[in-house]
């Protein structure tokens, strides 16, 4: 079985203590802690055994989701619901 993988766009990233940018199109906000893998090199089609060579490190991430966009719209596509500004 394949794991569920999602990404966060650069516009999502905020610093410790920064406020979330909320708006009226996100009535179902949710959050959780995730393990984030930081990719440190430009790469594509990396074999599983070579993956550690492109990992710069690991960190804890604050994953914020617009559940109405993630689960009830767009055919349950996760990308939009997890990539609003300030959602990491």
Secondary structure in CASP SS format (residue, H / E / C, confidence):
PFRMAT SS
TARGET T0000
AUTHOR 0000-0000-0000
METHOD secondary structure of the structure
MODEL  1
X C 1.00
X C 1.00
X C 1.00
X C 1.00
X C 1.00
X C 1.00
X C 1.00
X C 1.00
X C 1.00
X H 1.00
X H 1.00
X H 1.00
X C 1.00
X C 1.00
X C 1.00
X C 1.00
X C 1.00
X C 1.00
X C 1.00
X C 1.00
X C 1.00
X C 1.00
X C 1.00
X C 1.00
X C 1.00
X C 1.00
X C 1.00
X C 1.00
X E 1.00
X E 1.00
X E 1.00
X E 1.00
X E 1.00
X E 1.00
X E 1.00
X E 1.00
X E 1.00
X E 1.00
X E 1.00
X C 1.00
X C 1.00
X C 1.00
X C 1.00
X C 1.00
X C 1.00
X C 1.00
X C 1.00
X H 1.00
X H 1.00
X H 1.00
X H 1.00
X H 1.00
X H 1.00
X H 1.00
X E 1.00
X E 1.00
X E 1.00
X E 1.00
X E 1.00
X E 1.00
X E 1.00
X E 1.00
X E 1.00
X E 1.00
X E 1.00
X E 1.00
X H 1.00
X H 1.00
X H 1.00
X H 1.00
X H 1.00
X C 1.00
X C 1.00
X H 1.00
X H 1.00
X H 1.00
X C 1.00
X H 1.00
X H 1.00
X H 1.00
X H 1.00
X C 1.00
X C 1.00
X C 1.00
X C 1.00
X C 1.00
X C 1.00
X C 1.00
END
